[in-house]
Amino acid sequence: MERLKAARLITAIKTPYLENGQFDLDTFDKLVENQIAHGVEGLVIAGTTGEGHLMDWDEEIMLIAHCVHCYGDKLVIIGNTGSNNTREAIHATRQGFAVGMDAALQINPYYGKTSQEGLQAHFQRVFDLGPAVVYNVPSRTGQDVEPPLMEQLAQHPNFAGVKECQGPERIAGYTQKGIRCWSGNDNDCFVSRHQSGGNGVISVTCNVVPGLMRQLLDSEDASLNEKLQPLMSWLFCEPNPIPLNTALSMTSAIAPVFRLPYVPLSLEKRKEGLELMQQFDAKELTGESPQLLDDQAFVLV
């Protein structure tokens, strides 16, 4: 728990695939080692960015176990074992802790949603299993975990903090009350960290420019924040992780393989991304100098 609370830069790590649709663990390990080399302190495994929602639970728990075994001494390992089904979240979270993860990422029940009392009961059950970070992302769940409820949840001894996507003002209010927050929005993380008192960020952009994200959190460099904003914006021009998958394919960091229903960005948007990535030194990017890929280069599985 203490290692997690101290972590400022956590990457929502990408899961790469082979052309047969299975995990590409060799490439995954290279991605993780690159994150470690640039000062990342933790990983969220099989989150939205890592496409846990496109995996079965056996795949996800295997990937968590792999990360614990290979990197648990270097990184905080957070498994995305939340679900809109409380029984399923309990089952997956138990498995995640059984294979050694440090904490669970717990989203509030989505789609069907529930009452405030239902939310509290859901989180209570999963918190009882071990350390947890609440993931509040109303744009995906359709329901905000509002401050009065979050303040109640924070009283549980296994509450480690919140990945908050409601912006720096919300984060400032929480930090004033001693609630630990990681920004869930890369474009807000500079303000959230340096002005709102947030702990750091759980980042998508860190997959592409980990060293620059480390600098962004460690120093109040407004010019760097301004330079990164267009790239951050492009990485969310379509639902995450579509642009990220496209970017890492363009830098040859991963094979250009997409699990459906995700498909690559259009050629026009790839050209925009190429121009943005070319504004950075190739050594600052994960992979190699970016290249514009043809539509035929991508494999959909």
C-alpha positions as CSV (number, residue, x, y, z in Angstrom):
1,M,0.0,0.0,0.0
2,E,2.8,2.5,0.9
3,R,4.6,1.8,-2.4
4,L,1.4,2.5,-4.3
5,K,0.7,5.7,-2.4
6,A,4.1,6.9,-3.2
7,A,3.8,6.2,-7.0
8,R,3.3,9.4,-9.1
9,L,3.8,8.0,-12.6
10,I,1.7,4.9,-13.4
11,T,1.2,3.7,-17.0
12,A,-1.9,2.1,-18.3
13,I,0.2,-0.3,-20.3
14,K,-0.7,-1.4,-23.8
15,T,-1.2,-5.1,-24.5
16,P,0.3,-6.1,-27.8
17,Y,-0.8,-9.0,-30.0
18,L,0.6,-11.5,-32.4
19,E,-1.1,-12.0,-35.8
20,N,-3.0,-15.0,-34.4
21,G,-4.6,-12.7,-31.8
22,Q,-2.7,-14.0,-28.8
23,F,-0.6,-11.9,-26.5
24,D,2.8,-10.9,-27.8
25,L,4.6,-11.3,-24.4
26,D,8.1,-10.6,-25.9
27,T,7.0,-7.2,-27.1
28,F,5.0,-6.6,-23.9
29,D,8.2,-7.1,-21.9
30,K,10.1,-4.7,-24.1
31,L,7.4,-2.1,-23.6
32,V,7.5,-2.6,-19.8
33,E,11.3,-2.5,-19.7
34,N,11.2,0.8,-21.6
35,Q,8.8,2.2,-19.0
36,I,11.1,1.1,-16.2
37,A,14.1,2.7,-17.9
38,H,12.2,6.1,-18.0
39,G,11.2,6.1,-14.3
40,V,7.7,4.8,-14.3
41,E,6.7,3.5,-10.9
42,G,3.7,1.4,-11.6
43,L,1.5,-0.3,-14.2
44,V,-2.2,-0.8,-14.6
45,I,-2.6,-4.2,-16.3
46,A,-5.5,-4.8,-18.6
47,G,-7.2,-1.5,-18.1
48,T,-9.1,0.3,-20.8
49,T,-5.8,1.0,-22.6
50,G,-4.6,-2.6,-22.1
51,E,-8.0,-3.8,-23.4
52,G,-9.0,-5.9,-20.5
53,H,-12.5,-5.7,-21.7
54,L,-11.5,-7.6,-24.8
55,M,-9.9,-10.5,-22.7
56,D,-11.4,-13.4,-20.9
57,W,-10.5,-13.6,-17.2
58,D,-8.0,-16.4,-17.7
59,E,-6.0,-14.2,-20.1
60,E,-6.1,-11.2,-17.8
61,I,-5.1,-13.1,-14.7
62,M,-2.2,-14.7,-16.6
63,L,-1.0,-11.3,-17.7
64,I,-1.2,-10.0,-14.1
65,A,0.7,-13.0,-12.9
66,H,3.4,-12.5,-15.6
67,C,3.9,-8.9,-14.5
68,V,4.1,-9.8,-10.8
69,H,6.7,-12.5,-11.6
70,C,8.8,-10.4,-13.9
71,Y,8.5,-6.9,-12.6
72,G,6.9,-7.0,-9.1
73,D,10.2,-6.1,-7.5
74,K,10.5,-2.9,-9.7
75,L,6.9,-1.7,-10.2
76,V,3.6,-1.5,-8.4
77,I,1.3,-3.9,-10.2
78,I,-2.4,-2.8,-10.3
79,G,-4.8,-5.3,-11.9
80,N,-7.9,-4.1,-13.5
81,T,-10.2,-6.6,-11.9
82,G,-13.3,-4.4,-11.6
83,S,-16.6,-5.2,-13.2
84,N,-20.2,-4.1,-13.4
85,N,-21.1,-7.4,-11.9
86,T,-20.1,-7.5,-8.2
87,R,-19.8,-11.3,-8.0
88,E,-17.5,-11.2,-11.1
89,A,-15.4,-8.4,-9.6
90,I,-15.0,-10.3,-6.4
91,H,-14.0,-13.5,-8.2
92,A,-11.4,-11.7,-10.5
93,T,-10.0,-9.6,-7.6
94,R,-9.5,-12.7,-5.5
95,Q,-7.6,-14.3,-8.4
96,G,-5.5,-11.1,-8.9
97,F,-4.4,-11.0,-5.3
98,A,-3.8,-14.8,-5.4
99,V,-1.2,-14.3,-8.1
100,G,0.4,-11.4,-6.3
101,M,-0.9,-8.1,-7.6
102,D,-0.4,-5.1,-5.3
103,A,-3.8,-3.5,-5.8
104,A,-6.9,-3.7,-7.8
105,L,-8.4,-1.0,-10.1
106,Q,-12.1,-1.0,-9.3
107,I,-14.6,0.8,-11.6
108,N,-18.1,1.5,-10.6
109,P,-20.8,-0.7,-12.1
110,Y,-21.4,0.6,-15.7
111,Y,-24.3,0.3,-18.2
112,G,-26.9,-1.1,-15.9
113,K,-25.6,1.3,-13.1
114,T,-27.1,1.2,-9.6
115,S,-28.1,3.5,-6.7
116,Q,-25.7,5.3,-4.4
117,E,-26.4,2.7,-1.8
118,G,-25.7,0.0,-4.4
119,L,-22.4,1.7,-5.3
120,Q,-21.3,1.8,-1.7
121,A,-22.2,-1.9,-1.1
122,H,-20.3,-2.9,-4.3
123,F,-17.2,-1.1,-3.4
124,Q,-17.3,-2.3,0.2
125,R,-17.3,-5.9,-1.0
126,V,-14.3,-5.5,-3.3
127,F,-12.4,-3.3,-0.9
128,D,-12.6,-6.0,1.7
129,L,-10.3,-8.2,-0.5
130,G,-7.3,-5.9,-0.5
131,P,-5.9,-2.5,-1.6
132,A,-7.9,-0.8,-4.3
133,V,-7.9,2.3,-6.5
134,V,-11.3,3.6,-7.5
135,Y,-11.6,4.4,-11.2
136,N,-14.1,7.3,-11.8
137,V,-14.7,7.8,-15.5
138,P,-18.3,8.9,-16.1
139,S,-17.8,9.2,-19.8
140,R,-17.5,5.4,-20.0
141,T,-19.7,4.3,-17.1
142,G,-22.5,6.8,-17.4
143,Q,-22.4,7.5,-13.7
144,D,-20.3,9.8,-11.5
145,V,-18.9,8.6,-8.2
146,E,-19.6,11.9,-6.5
147,P,-17.6,13.4,-3.7
148,P,-20.0,12.6,-0.8
149,L,-19.8,8.9,-1.7
150,M,-16.0,9.0,-2.4
151,E,-15.4,10.6,1.0
152,Q,-17.3,7.7,2.6
153,L,-15.3,5.1,0.6
154,A,-12.1,6.7,1.6
155,Q,-12.7,5.7,5.2
156,H,-12.1,2.0,4.3
157,P,-8.6,0.9,5.3
158,N,-8.0,-0.7,1.8
159,F,-8.9,2.5,-0.1
160,A,-5.6,3.6,-1.7
161,G,-7.0,6.5,-3.8
162,V,-8.9,7.4,-6.9
163,K,-8.1,7.6,-10.6
164,E,-10.2,10.7,-11.1
165,C,-11.4,11.8,-14.6
166,Q,-13.5,14.8,-13.5
167,G,-10.7,17.3,-13.7
168,P,-8.3,19.3,-11.5
169,E,-11.0,21.1,-9.5
170,R,-12.4,17.8,-8.3
171,I,-8.9,16.6,-7.5
172,A,-8.1,19.7,-5.6
173,G,-11.2,19.2,-3.4
174,Y,-10.2,15.7,-2.6
175,T,-6.6,16.4,-1.8
176,Q,-7.7,19.1,0.6
177,K,-9.5,16.3,2.5
178,G,-6.6,13.9,2.4
179,I,-7.9,11.7,-0.5
180,R,-5.1,10.6,-2.7
181,C,-5.8,11.2,-6.5
182,W,-4.2,10.2,-9.7
183,S,-5.4,12.2,-12.7
184,G,-7.2,10.0,-15.3
185,N,-6.8,12.7,-18.0
186,D,-3.3,13.2,-19.4
187,N,-4.1,16.7,-20.6
188,D,-5.0,17.7,-17.0
189,C,-2.2,16.0,-15.2
190,F,0.2,18.9,-15.1
191,V,-2.4,21.2,-13.5
192,S,-3.7,18.4,-11.2
193,R,-0.2,17.6,-10.0
194,H,1.4,21.0,-9.6
195,Q,-1.6,23.2,-8.8
196,S,-4.3,20.9,-7.4
197,G,-2.0,18.8,-5.2
198,G,-2.8,15.5,-6.9
199,N,-0.5,12.5,-6.5
200,G,0.2,12.0,-10.2
201,V,-1.3,10.4,-13.2
202,I,-2.4,7.0,-14.6
203,S,-1.3,7.7,-18.1
204,V,-2.0,6.7,-21.7
205,T,0.5,9.1,-23.2
206,C,3.3,7.5,-21.1
207,N,3.2,4.6,-23.5
208,V,4.5,6.9,-26.2
209,V,6.8,9.4,-24.4
210,P,7.5,8.0,-20.9
211,G,10.6,10.1,-20.3
212,L,8.7,13.3,-21.1
213,M,5.8,12.3,-18.8
214,R,8.3,11.7,-16.0
215,Q,9.7,15.3,-16.5
216,L,6.2,16.7,-16.6
217,L,5.4,15.3,-13.2
218,D,8.7,16.1,-11.6
219,S,9.0,19.8,-12.7
220,E,6.7,22.7,-13.2
221,D,7.7,23.0,-16.8
222,A,4.7,24.8,-18.4
223,S,6.4,24.8,-21.8
224,L,6.7,21.0,-21.8
225,N,3.1,20.7,-20.9
226,E,2.2,23.0,-23.8
227,K,4.3,21.0,-26.2
228,L,2.7,17.7,-25.1
229,Q,-0.9,18.9,-25.3
230,P,-1.4,18.4,-29.1
231,L,-0.1,14.8,-28.9
232,M,-2.3,14.1,-25.9
233,S,-5.3,15.5,-27.7
234,W,-4.5,13.4,-30.8
235,L,-4.2,10.3,-28.6
236,F,-7.9,10.8,-27.7
237,C,-9.2,11.9,-31.1
238,E,-11.1,8.6,-31.1
239,P,-11.9,6.3,-28.2
240,N,-8.8,5.1,-26.3
241,P,-6.9,2.9,-27.2
242,I,-7.5,3.3,-30.9
243,P,-5.0,6.2,-31.4
244,L,-2.5,4.7,-29.1
245,N,-2.5,1.4,-30.9
246,T,-2.1,3.3,-34.1
247,A,0.8,5.4,-32.8
248,L,2.8,2.4,-31.4
249,S,2.3,0.6,-34.7
250,M,3.7,3.6,-36.5
251,T,6.8,3.6,-34.4
252,S,7.2,-0.2,-34.8
253,A,6.9,-0.6,-31.0
254,I,4.2,-3.2,-31.6
255,A,3.0,-5.2,-34.5
256,P,0.1,-3.5,-36.2
257,V,-2.5,-6.0,-34.9
258,F,-5.9,-4.8,-33.6
259,R,-8.4,-6.9,-31.6
260,L,-11.8,-6.0,-32.9
261,P,-13.9,-4.0,-32.5
262,Y,-10.9,-1.6,-32.5
263,V,-9.6,-0.6,-35.9
264,P,-6.7,1.8,-36.8
265,L,-7.2,5.5,-37.3
266,S,-7.9,6.7,-40.8
267,L,-5.0,7.6,-43.1
268,E,-5.8,11.3,-42.6
269,K,-5.6,11.0,-38.8
270,R,-2.4,8.9,-39.2
271,K,-0.9,11.8,-41.1
272,E,-1.8,14.1,-38.3
273,G,-0.2,11.8,-35.8
274,L,2.9,11.4,-37.8
275,E,3.4,15.2,-37.9
276,L,2.9,15.4,-34.2
277,M,5.3,12.6,-33.3
278,Q,7.9,14.0,-35.7
279,Q,8.0,17.1,-33.5
280,F,9.8,15.0,-30.8
281,D,13.3,13.5,-30.9
282,A,13.1,9.9,-32.0
283,K,14.8,8.9,-28.8
284,E,11.9,10.4,-26.8
285,L,9.4,8.0,-28.5
286,T,8.8,4.4,-27.7
287,G,10.0,2.4,-30.7
288,E,11.6,3.9,-33.7
289,S,11.1,7.0,-35.9
290,P,7.5,7.0,-36.8
291,Q,6.4,5.9,-40.3
292,L,3.1,6.4,-42.1
293,L,1.6,2.9,-42.5
294,D,-0.7,1.9,-45.4
295,D,-4.2,0.5,-44.6
296,Q,-3.0,-2.9,-45.7
297,A,-0.3,-3.0,-43.0
298,F,-2.9,-3.5,-40.2
299,V,-4.2,-6.9,-39.1
300,L,-7.7,-7.2,-37.5
301,V,-8.3,-10.2,-35.4
